[in-house]
Amino acid sequence: MFDQSEASMPGHYAPTQTAFLLLDFHSLFVEKAGGTKGVSALEVAVQLRKWAKTKNIHVIHCLLDINDVPFATCKGPAGIASITQSMRDNGGEEPSTLLENSHGEVTFTRKPGHVSAFKSPGFREYLEGKGIKSLVMTGLSTSGCVLRTAVQGTDEEYVVTVISDGYMDWL
């Protein structure tokens, strides 16, 4: 992983060329849907975020825009709208442990129904503008946002690293 001679490895890139992504760490997902797995993933994410900040790695929060509506052709728009309504009532925010000392961090939101963080307006442009080549990610859920962002990131020619104990799934 830290082989500096291999361009396909995250260790090849300087911290300024690396982004640490926190994917869909909404409190509702952590506490209600994730259970103990969600809490464990959050604890790992908190520690990795602290580490990333000490290394001057870009920290990016990627969330659903809970004030938006699902796009018309997404699967299960009523269910998604119900979830975002619940999140507006309680649980749409990120846990406070991911927001401590967040100066210099950025947040991107995407329309409910879109799964990859790359669908967030301005996300791709931010990565390109900062010269980011390597993405390290944690998040909820594995089969959703983490997988879709990892696949799209690879297709966009980023080096993608998913932290194995920094994510969870509903299964």
Backbone as a ProteinNet text record, in pm:
[ID]
protein_1_A
[PRIMARY]
MFDQSEASMPGHYAPTQTAFLLLDFHSLFVEKAGGTKGVSALEVAVQLRKWAKTKNIHVIHCLLDINDVPFATCKGPAGIASITQSMRDNGGEEPSTLLENSHGEVTFTRKPGHVSAFKSPGFREYLEGKGIKSLVMTGLSTSGCVLRTAVQGTDEEYVVTVISDGYMDWL
[TERTIARY]
81.1	0	86.1	201.3	284.5	405.1	399.1	505.9	507.9	611.3	619.5	657	710.6	754	640.7	529.4	418.6	303.3	274.7	172.5	31.8	9.2	-123.8	-142.1	-41.2	-47.5	-65.3	-144.4	-166.8	-39.6	58.7	183.4	267.1	232.9	304.4	276.5	165.3	119.5	142.7	176.1	197	63.5	68.3	-56.3	-144	-83	-161.2	-231.1	-192.6	-257	-355.9	-384.5	-470.3	-590.6	-705.7	-826.7	-881.2	-922.1	-988.5	-1137.2	-1216.3	-1359.2	-1438.7	-1528.8	-1623.5	-1759.8	-1803.8	-1920.9	-2046.5	-2143.7	-2277.4	-2278.4	-2195.3	-2197.2	-2304.8	-2428.8	-2541.7	-2568.3	-2601.4	-2626.5	-2732	-2837.7	-2942.8	-2886.1	-2798.3	-2739	-2649.5	-2571.5	-2479.5	-2556.9	-2652.7	-2719.8	-2831.6	-2913.8	-3032.3	-3006.5	-2962.4	-2946.8	-2820.3	-2714.6	-2586.8	-2567	-2635.7	-2618.1	-2473.7	-2427.4	-2289.3	-2188.1	-2223.2	-2131.9	-2114.7	-2223.6	-2216.7	-2132.1	-2148.7	-2070.2	-1922.5	-1892.8	-1752.8	-1691.4	-1766.1	-1716.2	-1692.5	-1782.2	-1765.9	-1639	-1615	-1495.1	-1367.8	-1364.5	-1248.7	-1236.4	-1348.7	-1346.7	-1295.6	-1336.5	-1291.5	-1139.9	-1085.8	-940.7	-864.9	-915	-848.5	-856	-966	-977.9	-871.6	-854	-750.1	-612.7	-586.3	-458.2	-441.2	-545.4	-537.7	-506.4	-568.1	-543.3	-398.4	-338.8	-198.6	-104.2	-148.6	-66.4	-98.4	-187.9	-232	-300.2	-371.5	-453.2	-587.6	-639.3	-770.3	-877.2	-963.2	-1075.2	-1203	-1278.5	-1400	-1518.1	-1620.8	-1744.8	-1840.2	-1895.1	-1986.8	-2119.2	-2223.3	-2352.5	-2467.1	-2581.5	-2704.3	-2754.9	-2812.5	-2879.2	-3020.3	-3038.5	-3166.5	-3279.5	-3247.6	-3350.6	-3394.1	-3334.9	-3370	-3462.6	-3520.1	-3608.2	-3537.4	-3574	-3513.8	-3546.7	-3456.5	-3484.5	-3594.5	-3668.9	-3792.3	-3773	-3661	-3643.5	-3565.9	-3536.9	-3462.4	-3553.4	-3493.2	-3569.5	-3617.8	-3744.5	-3800.3	-3800.1	-3844.8	-3837	-3918.5	-4031.2	-4112.2	-4037.8	-3970.6	-3892.7	-3776.9	-3709.8	-3597.4	-3648	-3760.2	-3817.8	-3856.9	-3906.6	-3942.8	-3819.4	-3710.8	-3586	-3533.3	-3531.7	-3479.4	-3570	-3701.2	-3791	-3756.1	-3733	-3691.9	-3561.6	-3471	-3341.8	-3357.5	-3452.7	-3477.4	-3531.1	-3611.4	-3667.3	-3560.9	-3471.2	-3367.4	-3270.8	-3143.9	-3043.7	-2980.3	-3012.3	-2952.7	-2812	-2777.4	-2644.7	-2539.8	-2415.6	-2305.5	-2282.8	-2231.6	-2197	-2094.8	-2108.6	-2020.5	-1873.3	-1845.3	-1705.4	-1638	-1716.8	-1659.2	-1649.8	-1696.5	-1697.8	-1605.4	-1545.2	-1454.1	-1333.9	-1299.3	-1182	-1186.1	-1297.7	-1316.5	-1271.4	-1196.2	-1146.1	-1069.1	-1099.9	-1030.8	-1091.6	-1188.3	-1254.8	-1371	-1407.5	-1517.6	-1625.8	-1747.5	-1861.1	-1928.6	-1959.2	-2034.5	-2160.3	-2271.4	-2397.2	-2448.8	-2527.8	-2584.5	-2733.9	-2802.3	-2946.2	-2976.9	-3078.1	-3118.8	-3152.1	-3105.6	-3120.1	-2990.1	-2908.8	-2773.8	-2688.8	-2606.3	-2535	-2387.6	-2321.6	-2179	-2155.7	-2051.5	-2013.3	-1978.1	-1940	-1906.8	-2027.8	-2149.4	-2269.4	-2293	-2211.3	-2224.2	-2173	-2254.1	-2208	-2077.6	-1979.1	-1851.3	-1747.7	-1786.5	-1694.1	-1577	-1607.4	-1502.7	-1411.1	-1470.9	-1392.5	-1301	-1348.6	-1265.6	-1143.5	-1166.4	-1054.8	-953.5	-1002.4	-913	-839	-910.2	-850.1	-742.4	-755.7	-657.1	-546.3	-556	-453.1	-457.2	-573.1	-587.3	-583.1	-504.6	-487.7	-529	-533.3	-558.7	-675.2	-769.6	-886.8	-884.5	-890.8	-900.6	-1039.2	-1116.3	-1255.2	-1304.1	-1397	-1473.9	-1618.9	-1713	-1850.1	-1956.5	-2079.9	-2201.2	-2284.3	-2322.3	-2305.2	-2208.8	-2153.5	-2056.2	-2114.3	-2230.4	-2289.6	-2351.2	-2357.9	-2413.5	-2305.7	-2297.7	-2210	-2062.5	-2015.2	-1872.9	-1840.3	-1918.5	-1893	-1904.6	-2011.6	-2032.8	-1926.2	-1884.8	-1780.3	-1646.7	-1618.6	-1492.7	-1485.2	-1593	-1593.8	-1579	-1655.8	-1646.7	-1510.4	-1456.1	-1323	-1217.4	-1227.6	-1134.1	-1151.2	-1274.8	-1299.7	-1252.2	-1250.1	-1202.3	-1050	-985.9	-839.9	-776.8	-851.2	-794.8	-744.8	-646.9	-607.7	-707.6	-776.4	-884.2	-847.2	-860.2	-835.6	-957	-1016.9	-1129.1	-1076.5	-1095.9	-1049.4	-1146.6	-1096.7	-1183.8	-1263.4	-1211.8	-1290.6	-1352	-1351.5	-1407.8	-1536.8	-1601.5	-1730.1	-1819.2	-1945.4	-2038.2	-2147	-2222.2	-2335.7	-2456.7	-2570.3	-2696.4	-2718.8	-2646	-2668.7	-2616.6
-119.4	0	126.8	120.9	240.5	237	154.3	145.4	274.2	354.1	483.3	471.7	356.8	341.5	298.6	257.2	204.2	304.5	356.7	460.6	414	283.9	233.8	219.1	256.9	244.6	382.5	391.9	522.3	585.9	505.6	559.6	633.9	620	688.9	839.8	878.5	1017	1092.3	1218.5	1306.1	1326.4	1360.1	1386.8	1491.7	1591.1	1694.3	1641.9	1522.9	1460	1351.5	1348.5	1245	1309.3	1244.9	1289.3	1174	1205.8	1110.4	1140.7	1045.5	1065.2	1000.8	1077.8	1030.7	1024.2	903.6	884.6	850.5	938.1	915.6	883.5	951	932.4	1020.4	1004.8	1071.9	1001	1076.5	1017.3	907.5	926.9	825.8	693.3	697.3	574.6	508.2	588.6	533.8	469.1	541.4	498.3	396.9	420.3	335.9	219.7	249.8	145.9	64	128.1	58.7	-21.3	16	-54.2	-52	-162.6	-167.2	-157.3	-208.1	-197.3	-51.4	23.5	165.1	242.4	213	279.7	244.3	118.5	76.8	147.1	153.8	223.1	370.7	431.4	571.8	590.4	503.3	515.1	508.1	418.1	408.1	535.5	583.4	705.7	825.3	835.7	946.3	941.2	824	810.1	837.2	786.2	809.7	956	1021.1	1164	1242.4	1209.5	1276.5	1252.9	1128.1	1094.9	1173.7	1176.3	1246.4	1394.2	1454.8	1596.4	1621.1	1528.2	1546.9	1534.6	1468.2	1448	1549.2	1643.3	1742.6	1680	1571.9	1508.1	1579.6	1604	1667.8	1578.9	1637.5	1564.1	1615.1	1521.6	1557.4	1478.5	1551	1491.1	1482.2	1365.8	1343.7	1293.2	1371	1343.1	1354.1	1301.7	1324.5	1464.5	1529.5	1657.2	1624.2	1622.7	1578.2	1678	1796	1894.6	1889	1798.2	1781.6	1660.8	1643.8	1529.6	1432.9	1304.1	1207	1242.5	1205.6	1229.9	1133.8	1173.9	1105.3	959.4	924.8	788.6	697.3	741.2	653.6	542.2	433.3	320.2	353.3	331.9	352.3	495.4	591.9	731.8	761.5	693.7	719.5	676.4	562.6	515.3	607.6	654	746.6	878.1	927	1051.8	1035.7	918.9	892.8	896.1	838.2	838.4	980.3	1057.2	1193.9	1279.7	1252.6	1324.4	1290.6	1164.5	1124.2	1192.3	1203	1265.8	1415	1478.2	1620.4	1637.7	1542.4	1549.1	1522.9	1427.7	1392.4	1292.2	1324.2	1228.9	1261.1	1375.1	1410.9	1465.4	1511.6	1570.6	1460	1500.2	1408.7	1406.3	1296.3	1293	1402.1	1461.2	1572	1531.5	1404	1358.6	1369.8	1378.2	1397.3	1544.5	1630.4	1773.3	1855.2	1792.4	1864.5	1914.3	2041.6	2099	2075.4	2111.5	2082	2194	2289.7	2398.6	2341.4	2389.7	2346.7	2224.8	2162.7	2048	2096.8	2017.8	2055.4	1947.8	1989.7	1898.3	1911.6	1797.5	1793.1	1711.1	1758.4	1685.4	1648.5	1541.4	1496.2	1469.8	1471.6	1447.9	1306.8	1291.4	1157.5	1070.4	948.4	857.5	841.5	946.3	933.4	867.7	773.2	693.2	730.9	751.4	784.3	929.1	951	1087.9	1170.7	1104.9	1176.6	1248	1215.1	1284.6	1415.3	1444	1568.8	1684.8	1790	1905	1962.5	1978.3	2038.1	1940.8	1817.8	1719.9	1689	1648.8	1613.9	1734.3	1850.3	1971.5	2004.7	1982.1	2005	1913.6	1785.3	1690	1731.3	1764.2	1805.2	1933.8	2030.9	2159.5	2149.6	2053.6	2033.7	1936.4	1880.4	1786.5	1652.7	1614.2	1488.7	1370.9	1270.4	1149.3	1023.2	1030.2	912.5	939.5	845.7	856.8	744.5	781.5	685.1	704.8	595.3	615.7	523.1	580	507.8	549.3	469.2	514.1	411.3	458.3	380	399.1	310.6	167.5	115.4	-0.2	-60.2	-86.1	-149.5	-186.3	-66.7	44.7	165	265.5	368.4	481.8	444	357.8	321.1	249	147.6	71.6	159	234.5	315.9	424.1	484.4	586.6	522.9	406.3	336.5	296.4	241	198.9	319.6	423.6	541.5	608.9	611.5	668.7	594.4	462.7	382.5	412.7	419.2	452.1	592.2	681.4	818.3	826.7	711.2	696.3	749.4	743.4	771.4	640.2	648.9	533.9	529.9	418.5	408	306.6	349	261.3	268.2	152.2	143.7	82	150.5	102.6	-5.2	-127.1	-242.7	-235.4	-174.5	-164.7	-26.2	52.8	186.6	198.8	86	89.6	-18.5	-16.4	-120.4	-133.7	-239.5	-259.5	-299.3	-289.6	-317.8	-467.2	-547.1	-692.9	-758.9
0	0	0	62.9	73.6	-19.6	-124.2	-223.6	-305.6	-286.5	-354.4	-501.2	-542	-681	-773.7	-719.4	-799.1	-804.4	-924.9	-941.4	-904.8	-899.3	-863.3	-712.4	-635.1	-489.4	-425.3	-318.4	-255.5	-201.2	-162.3	-109.3	-211.5	-337.8	-445.3	-443.3	-383.6	-390.8	-260.8	-276.5	-160.8	-88.5	39	112.1	43.5	-18.7	-86.2	-211.2	-256.6	-372.2	-329	-200.6	-143.8	-76.3	-91.2	-21.5	61	182.3	270.8	264.5	215	196.7	309.6	366	467.7	399.2	365.2	280.3	361.3	355.3	412.8	561.9	637.3	782.7	846.6	800.4	864.8	997.8	1100.6	1232.9	1228.5	1149.6	1139.5	1090.1	989.8	936.9	1040.8	1110.5	1210.5	1324.5	1379.8	1502.6	1480.9	1380.4	1363.9	1267.8	1148.8	1047.4	1066.9	1111.6	1122	1248.8	1355.4	1482.4	1528.1	1583.9	1633.8	1520.6	1402.3	1287.9	1246.4	1250.5	1216.2	1315.2	1442.3	1546.5	1531.5	1503.1	1483.2	1363.1	1253	1133.8	1163.8	1240.3	1279.1	1361.4	1457.3	1541.3	1457	1360.5	1270.8	1187.8	1135.8	1054.9	1134.8	1259.6	1345.6	1361.6	1389.6	1407.8	1278.3	1166.5	1038.4	996.8	1029.3	999.7	1076	1204.2	1283.7	1222	1182.2	1118.7	988.9	905.2	777	797.7	896.9	923.2	965.3	1041.3	1082	963.6	857.4	737.4	627.8	655.4	557.1	436.1	460.8	358.2	355.4	235.7	221.9	285	366.6	426.2	360.8	302.7	230	286.3	326.9	375.4	256	230.5	118.5	175	155.7	218.8	119.2	159.1	84.5	115	15.1	38.1	85.7	215.6	272.2	248	195.8	165	19.6	-56.7	-197.3	-210.2	-326.5	-352.5	-446.9	-440.5	-532.4	-677.4	-767.1	-908.5	-954.6	-1056.2	-1095.3	-1134.2	-1193.1	-1244.2	-1151.2	-1029.7	-938.2	-887.4	-846.4	-792.3	-651.1	-626.9	-493.4	-444.9	-526.2	-482.3	-356.2	-337	-217	-91.3	-97.1	17.6	48.9	-55.4	-36	22.5	-29.5	23.1	169.8	206.5	346	436.5	388.2	466.2	482.7	373.8	385.6	473.8	471.9	563.5	707.9	736.4	871.9	910.8	815.1	843.5	869.9	802.1	829.5	971.2	1015.6	1150.8	1256.4	1230.5	1327.5	1264.9	1263.9	1217.5	1084	1026.9	898.8	910.2	1029.2	1050.2	1065.9	1051.5	1081.1	1232.1	1284.3	1426.8	1459.5	1576	1615.3	1616.4	1639	1641.9	1505.9	1398.5	1265	1227.6	1314.4	1283.5	1372.6	1471.7	1560.6	1481.4	1503	1437.3	1286.3	1223.8	1081.6	988	1039.8	956	836.6	718.3	597.5	530.4	595.2	535.1	449	349.9	261.9	266.9	234.1	229	93.8	34.1	-90.3	-66	-121.8	-108.3	-246.6	-249.1	-375.6	-357.1	-467.7	-471.4	-421.7	-336.2	-294.3	-416.3	-412.8	-526.5	-601.6	-603.6	-658.1	-550.4	-589.7	-491.1	-481.9	-593.7	-593.4	-551.2	-474	-436.5	-559.9	-668.5	-791.7	-851.2	-806	-852.1	-776.8	-678.1	-602.2	-685.9	-704.6	-781.8	-725.1	-812.3	-775.1	-722.3	-693.1	-633.7	-726.9	-848.7	-945.5	-971.1	-985.9	-1012.2	-894.7	-774.1	-655.5	-658.6	-683.3	-688.4	-794.5	-912.5	-1021.3	-985.8	-931.4	-897	-790.5	-700.7	-593.6	-634.2	-754.5	-799.9	-727.9	-680.3	-606.1	-702.7	-666.6	-747.6	-672.8	-539.9	-457	-362.7	-358	-271.3	-169.2	-42.5	67	126	137.6	177.9	287.5	363.7	464.1	443.7	491.5	475.8	501.2	486.4	504	377.1	308.1	321.2	215	242	152.9	15.1	10	-118.5	-190.2	-124.3	-184	-217.4	-136.7	-164.8	-173.7	-84.9	-87.7	-217.6	-251.5	-373.8	-497.2	-507.8	-628	-643.3	-533.2	-540.3	-574.9	-518.4	-547.7	-694.3	-746.8	-887.4	-978.9	-954	-1039.5	-1025.4	-904.3	-884.7	-964	-965.4	-1044.4	-1192.7	-1239.9	-1380.2	-1416.2	-1318.1	-1340.5	-1325.1	-1303.6	-1297.1	-1169.1	-1060.1	-928.3	-868.9	-781.9	-701.3	-586.3	-570.6	-472.5	-365	-240.2	-126.1	-34.3	-6.9	85.9	215.2	324.7	455	504.1	518.1	542.9	672.8	776.2	899.4	916.7	810	814	735.7	711.2	644.4	703.8	667.6	711.9	608.3	621.7	533.3	615.1	555.2	623.7	639.5	565.2	566.1	690.4
[MASK]
+++++++++++++++++++++++++++++++++++++++++++++++++++++++++++++++++++++++++++++++++++++++++++++++++++++++++++++++++++++++++++++++++++++++++++++++++++++++++++++++++++++++++++

